[in-house]
Amino acid sequence: MTASPMRWARDAVGWAARLLLPYAVVVAARHLDCVYILQLERYKPDRYARWLGLHRRAALPGLEIGLQILTVALALVLGQVGIHWLAAYGVWLATGHVILARRRSLQVSQRLQYTPRAIRVLLAAFGIGALLVGGLLALVGHLPAPGGLLPRWILGGIGGLALAGILAPLAVWAAAAALSPVERGIARTFLVEAERRMRAYPGRVIGITGSYGKTTTKFIAADLLASRYRVLKTPDGVNTTMGITRVIREDLRDEHELFVVEVAAYGPGEIREVCDILRPRLGILTAVGVQHLERFGTEAAIAEAKYELLAALPADGTAVVNADDPVCLALAARARSDGKRVLLYGMGEAPRDLAVRATEVHSSARGTSFRVVTGDGEAVPFQTRLLGRWNLSNILAAIAGARELGVPFPALREAVAGLAPPPKRLEVREEGGIVKILDVANANPRGAQMALEVLAQFPGGARILITPGMVELGPIEAEENRRFGQAAAAVCDHVVLVGPEQTRPIRDGLLQQGFPADRILTARNADEVAERLAAIVRPGDILLYENRLPDTYLEVGT
């Protein structure tokens, strides 16, 4: 099929720009990268500024900045000494192509999402860049240099573009800061619209939160409830206030009898804010752990944030809580003292008042069989293709919630048997005789341990772990990564660490357990991971991809 004339013209313009205006391409790409990082930092200017402070060399590569400063100097000096502007353009073209050839994008594991907010920041940042170009044009235009006004403007444009490239990270920060009042006003408008919509919504809302397990539980609960109800669930990765309000405004219909919503917190009050809009009648708390400890400061602050979902339940609402998690169990007792109805689920022997309990659990690389025992003694056998003990806990949470909403056991058994893993959460793929276990959406100590247990269940060739480790664990991060390495030493035949500095504690843990140093490979990026694996992987091997760090954690040089 031949390309359309429109696409051909677009490609031709793109290649012409790369050949004749390489600095312009670099400057535009640098702005896009910086807005991408801002987007990952949830458009928070302070968090973006902190990232810039920690990753100065990634945001402003030394060679690129040096060449750009040289270009600015050329634009200001060459016109003064009477050198023809074509000479300056030639130097600019050469250095521009050097930068373009060496440049590495910050958009590695994901890409910038061109949301209306991202476009507003981009336009504002480009506007700041245009002011810089215009300012240098005016300065050079007034300099007493030979050759006339046009050559001086060309030199000023060259220097202005270079200056815009140097200051692109700061321009994006300034744009985000300047637009903050506007964005708050837009957010308030969206929140009011969502609140109005929820007041008119005739269905019921199920809220799900936890330090981990909430996304998988959301997918499972929606599948189980769909056997009886018309269900809408928030998409994968949507768990913040603005993301949820967008789903409410654009996707929620009166025909949806149930709205299953995953709610996350990156700070105190965020779950409360979204629950004020959602007004959930059933809340599921999957776990309270150290994930995001870096942002909350203390485990108590994390627990308090998760309790905001249970506190938001009405007097006739129901909390479904994981009894195998001691912190969750304490929050369940607190919810009961606040007058909430509480249903506990779990796999342990205590406490005894569990609404649903898993017994006779048998796990393998093909899935898990178990029996669900209710509080009144009813026992029902189940079978699932999902892997891992933690997935069993997620299934129990969904079963407890679905039973509370009237879904009978026969429908639940059929739904559980048909469950498929959510994307990249202990998802198993086989390619060319090689088994790949994708657990890249998991970034907490307990989940990482569960993933290793799943890896150990697979028979066959070598077991290979690929991981960048865990982040956002604050003062316990190094120790938890070291423990992860110690646990991996007992399971793995090879380990590929992504990021030399970030994964140093994992390496230490592996070596402390006597793991052979020559079986620990290190990579900086995805390309290097592929190179390392090509040297060791054979048909029949099992690869566990554990966690994927956001691009905000990329080490310099990746």
N, C-alpha and C positions, 0 to 999 in steps of 0.2 A: 504494500500500500504506500503510495507516495504521500509525502508530507503536504499539508495544506499550505497555500501561499502565505497565509497569516503566520503560520509557525515558521516557514522558511525565512520570511522577512524578520521575524523576531530573533531567530538564531543568527541571521546575518548581522543584525544590529549589535547583538551581544558579542560576536567575534570581532566586529570592527571596534567596539569599545575596548575590548581586551587588548587589541593590537595597537590602537592609536591613543587610548586614554587609560593606560594601566593604573595610574594613581587614582583616577575617578572610580574604577572598579574596586580597588583596595579600600578606598574611603567608604564607599557604599557598603561593602562587605563587613568592614570593621563596625559600622553603625548597626548593621543587622545582628552581628555577633553580640554586641553589648546589650541590645534590646532583648535578645534571647536570654542572656544571663539575668537581666532584670526580671524577665518573665518567670524564670526558674525561682527567683527570690521573691515571687509573688508581688512584683511591682513595688516593693518596699525600698525607697531610696536609701535608708540607713543600712539595710542588709546588703544592698548592692554595693554601697560604698565600702562596707566591711570586706566584701569579696574582692573589690579592687585593691584594697590595702594588702590582702593576703596573696593576691595573684598579680602583682604588678607586672611581672615579666611575661605572663600570658596575655594580659590586656594590652601591654605596650612592649612588644619584642624589641630588644636592644638594637639589632641590625636595622630593622624597619625604621625605628625612630631616628637612628643616626643618619640613614639615607634621606629621610624626610627633612630633617634639620638642614642637611646639605642642600636640599632642593630649595628650602626657604631662603637660605643664604645666597644661593645662585640667583633667585628671583630678585633679591634686593641689591646684589652686588654687580651682576653681569651688566645690567642696564646702565650702571654708573660708569663702567669702564669702556662702554661703546661696543661690546661684543654683540654680534647679531643674535636676535632672539632665537633663530633656528639652532644655534649652538646650545643654548640653554634647554631648548626643547629636546635636542638629541640626548643630552645628559639625563634629563627628566625621563625620557622614554626608556633609556637603558636601566636606570635605577628602578624605575617603576616595574619593569619586567623581572628584575632580580627579586623585588619584594613579592610580586605576584607568584613567581615560581616557588618561593620558599614559604609562602604564607600557609598557615594551618588554621582551618576554621575551628571555632569553639563549639560549633554544632556537630557533635559526634554521635552520641547515642540517641538524640532526638533532633527535631528541627523547630525553628521558630514558628509558633502558631500565629497566623496573621489575624488576630482578633481585632475588633474595633479599638480596644484600648492599646494594643501593640501598634496599630497604625497611627493612632494619635501621638504616641510617644515618638515614633519614627519621624513623623512629619515635623514635630517640634524640634527634634534633634537635628534633622536636616536643615531646618530653618536657622538654627544656631550656627551650623556649618556654613550656610549661605552668608550669614552676617560676617563670619570670619573671612570668607573669600572676598566679600564686598569691601570689607575694611582694608584688606591688603591691596586690593585693586585701587582704592582711593588713595592709599599711602604712596604706592608706586607711581600712580598717575600724576602726583604732585611733585615727584622728585625731578630735579633738573638734570635729565639724562638725555643723551642723543638718540636719534632714531624715530622720534615722533611718539604720539600717544598710543597707537595700536600695539607696537612692540612692548611698550611698558605695561599695557593691560594684559597682554599674553603672559609676560613674566609674572605679573601680580596674580593672575589666575593660577599659574603653576604653583607659586608659593602659597597661595591661599588654600588650594586643595591639600597641599602637604600639611599645612597648619591644622586644617579640619581633620585630617587623619590622625595627627598626634593627639588632638584634644577630643576625639570621638568618645572615649569612655566618660570624660567629664561632661560632654554635651548631652549624653544620654542621661546621666545623673541629674543635670540641671533641668532637662526636659521633664523627667519624672517628678522632680520636686515642684516645678512650676505648675504642673498639671494636677498635683495632688488635690487641691480644693475642687477642681472641676470633676475629678474622678469620684470624690466623696459625694458630690451632688448627684452625679449619675447613679452611683451605688444606692443612695437614699431613694431615688426614684424607682429603681428596680426592686428594692426591698419593699417599698409601699405597694407596688404592683403585685409582688409575690404574696405579700400578706393578705391583700384583698382577694387574690385568687384562692388562697388556702381557707379563708373564712367561708367562701362559697362552695368549697370542695366537699361533696357528700361522702366520700370514702374515708378509709382509715389509713393512718400513717404508722409504719414500723421503722423506728430509728435503730441503727446499729453502730456501735462504736467500740473501740478497744485499741490498745497499743499495737496489736497485730491480730490477724484473723478476720478483721471486719469486712474486707473486700470479698474474700472467699465465702464467708457466711452470708453476705448479701446475695451473691449469685445462687448459693444453695437454697436459701430461704425463698427467693423469688421463684425458683424452679419448683420447689415443693408446694408453695401456695398457688402456683399457676394450675395445679391439678384440680382446683376448685374455684378459684377466683380469677378475675381479669386484673393482671398485675402490671404496674409500671415500676421499674427500678432505675436508679440513677446509673449512668454509664460507668464503665471502668475508669478509675482515676478521678471521678467527679465526687468530691467530698467536702468542699469548702463552701462558705456561705454564698458567694457570688455564683459559683458553678451550680449549686443546688437551685438557687433562685432562677437561673436561666432555664433549667429543666422544668421548673414549675410554670414559668411563663410560656414556654414554647411547646412542651410535650404533654403535660398533665391534662387529662380530659375527665369529664364527669363519669364516663363509662369505666374508668379505672377504679375498681373497688378497693384496691390496696396500692399504696405507694411505699415502696421499700427504699429507704434512704440510708446511705453510709455517711456518717458525720465524723470529721476529723478535727483535731485541735493542734495548732502550732503555738498556742498561747492561751492563757486563762480567758474565759468568757466567750470564746468562739463557738463552742457547742451550744451554750446558752442562747447566743444570738440567733443561730439558725433554728433552734428548737422553739423560740418565741414565735417564729413564722410557721414552722411545721406543725406544732402542737401534737406530737406523737402520742399514740395511745398504748403502744407496746414498744418497749426498749430492750435491746439485747446488748449485754456487756460481755465481750469475748475474753478480754485479758487486760491487765495493767502491768506494764513492764517499763524498762528503761529506755525504750525507743524515744528519741527526741529529748533525752535528758539534758543535752547541751542547751536546748532552748528553754526548758522549764526550770532547770536548776536543781530541783529535788524530786525524788520519787513521790513525795507527798503532794507536790504541786500537780504532777501528772495524774494521780488518783483523783484529786479534787476536780480537775478538768473533765475527766471521764464521768464523774458522778453527775455532772451537769445534765446529762441525758436522763438519768433516773430521777433527778430532782424536777425535771420538766414534765414528768408524767402526771396526768390528772389523778384525782382520788380513786377513780374506777379503772385506772390504767394498770398495766402489768409489766414488771421488770423480769427479764430472763437473764440469769447470771451464772457464770462459770464457777462452780463450787471447787474445782481443782486448783484455782488460783487464790492463794490466801488473801491477797489484797481485794480481789473481787468479792470474796466471801465476807470480808469486813464491810465493804460497801453495801452488800446485800442486807446485812444486819442493820446498817444505818438507814437503808431505804425502808425496811420494815418498821423501824422506830418512827419514821416519818409518815407512816400510814400507807405505804405502797404495798400492793400485792406482789409477792416475789416468787418466782419459780426457779429452782436450781437444777442444773444439769452437770453431769460429770462422769468420770470413770473410776474415781477413787472409792474407798470404803466408807469414808466419812465426809460430810455428815450423812445421816441416814435419811433425811427428808428430801430426797432428790425427786423432782418431777419425772425426769428420765435419766436412766443410768445405763451405760454400756457395760456388758459382761461378755464373757466367752469370746474375747477379741482374738482374731487370727489374721495376721498381716503377711503379705508377700509382695513380690514385684508385680503381681497381677491385680492387687486390690486388697480389700479388707472385708472379712465377714464378722458379724457381731450380733449380739442380742440386746434389744432395748427393753429394759424393765421399768415399768412405771411405778409411781408412788403407791398405787393400789394393788401392785403385784402382777399386773398383766405383763407377759413376756412375748416379744415378737422378734423373729429372726430377720436380719437385714444383710444385704450384700452391696458393696460399692466398688467401683473401679478406682476411686480416689485413693491416693497413696498417703501413708504417714499417719501417725498417731494424732497429730494436730488437726488434720482434716477430719478425723473422727470426732474430735471435740466440736469443730464447726458444724458438722452434720447434726450432732446432738442439740446444739443451740437452735438450729433451724427446725428440727423436729419438735422441740419444746414449744417454740413460737407457733408453729403450724397447728399443733394439737390444741393450743389455747384458742386458736381461731377456727377450730372445728373441722380440721382436715382429718379424715379417718386413716387408720393404719394401713389398710390395703393400698390406698392411693399414695401414701408416703413410701411404702416399700417399693412400689413401681417407680416412683420419682427418684428415690435414692439409687436404685439399680441403674437408672439411666443417666446419672450425673456425669458430666465431663468436667475436668479441672478448668478453672478460669485461666485465661491466657497467661502463660509464663509463671504460674504458681504451682510448682511440682507437676508441670506438664511434661509428658514423656513423648518424644519423637524418635523415630528410627530412620536413619539416613545412611544408605550404603552399608548396612550391617553394623552401624555404630549407633548405640543408644544415647540419646541426649535428654537429660533431665533439666528442664528450664525452671529455675526458681529465682529469677532475676528481680522479681518484685518483692523480695523478702530481705529485710535488713535489720534483723534483731537477733539477739543471742539464742533465744529459745527456738525460733524458727530455723536458724542455721543448724542447730543441733539436730532438730527433727529431720532436716534435709540429709544430713550425714547418715542418720538411721535408715532413711529410704535408700540411699546409695548402697549401704551395706547389704540390703536385701536382694540386690541384683546379682545373679550368678553370671559367669562368663569370663571375659578378659579383664584387662586392667581397669581399675577404678581411678578416674582422673577428676580432680577438683579444679575448677577455674573460678577465681574469686578476687575482688578488690577489697574484701573485708567489710567491716561495718563502721558507720560514721554516726555522728550526732549523739554519741553516748557520753559526751562530757568527760569528766575525770576518770570514768571507768572504761573508756574506750580501748586503751592499750591493753588493759588486763583482759577484757572480754575477747579481744582479737587473739591474744596469746592463748587463752583457753580454747578458742575455736581451732587454732593450730594444733594444740595438744590432742583435741578430739579427732581432728582430721588425720593425724598420724596413725591412729589405730584402724582407719578405714581405707585410706587412699594408697595407691601405688605411685601416683605422680601428683604434683600440685603445681598449678600455674598461677602465680600471683600477679595481679594487675596493679601496677603502681609501686615502684620500689620503696618509697618512703612510707606510704600509707600502710603497706602490708608488712612492714618490718616486724611488728609484734607477732603476726601469724608465723612468719619464718622462725622467730625465736621459739615459739611454742612447738613447732614441728621438730626443730633441732633438739630441744630439751627432752623430747620423747624418743630420741634416737633415729629420727627419720633421716634417710640418706640425703646429704646435701646435693648430690648430683641429680636427685629426682625433684628438686625444687627449682622451677623455672620462673623467670620474671619477665614480664612484658609491660610496656608503657601504654599501649593502645590496642585496639581491635586487630589492626594489621599484624602487630607483633604476636598477639595471641594466636592468630592463625598460623604464623610461622612456627611458633613453639609446638603447637599441636601437630603440625604436619610431620615433625621429626619423631613423634612418639606414638601417635594414635594408629591402632591397627583394627581391622574388622573384629567385632565382638566386644570391643571396649565400651565402657560406660562413662559418659562425661556428665558431671554435675556442674551446671553454671549457677553459682550461688551469689545472688545480689548483683545489682548494677548501679554503680554510683551515678548520681546526677553529674552533668558536665561541670557543675560548679566545683566539683572536687577533683577535676583533672589536674594531674601534676604538671608543672612547667616542663615543656619539651614534648608533651604528647600531642 
